[in-house]
Amino acid sequence: MYRKAYQDIAADSSAEERANEAMALDHAIGMMREAQAEGMDTVVAIKARHFTRRLWFYFLDDLTMPENGLPDELKANLISIGIWVLKELDRIEKGEQDSFADIIDVMTMIRDGLQ
């Protein structure tokens, strides 16, 4: 009986975490889309980069925690994606890239996979 209750709570907690992560990704995607429309040199774009960077630092930190229950291969893939996103954000900041489009596409796929 107790084991079943714990499993139900753990499953609910995991589903809630996925929903929160999907909402955070959705927020970042929305910010980047707005920045695309406003321009890459605007305050909106700076805020989009800052939020997306902070979000991926959070994800990367979580992915390296021993308590993270995701399969190792999936964690490694997500870490690689996170590093790529951070590098792309740096390229945008330096003017070497003029679009959030690739980041938006990748983050949209991840968000959709969480739902």
QUIQUIDA-V103318 format. One record per run of one state. SS is the DSSP state (h for helix, s for strand, l for the rest). FROM is the first residue (numbers start at 1). LEN is the number of residues. If there is no record, write none. Layout:
ss->{SS & SS}
from->{FROM & FROM}
len->{LEN & LEN}
This chain:
ss->{l & h & l & h & l & h & l & h & l}
from->{1 & 2 & 39 & 43 & 64 & 72 & 95 & 101 & 115}
len->{1 & 37 & 4 & 21 & 8 & 23 & 6 & 14 & 1}
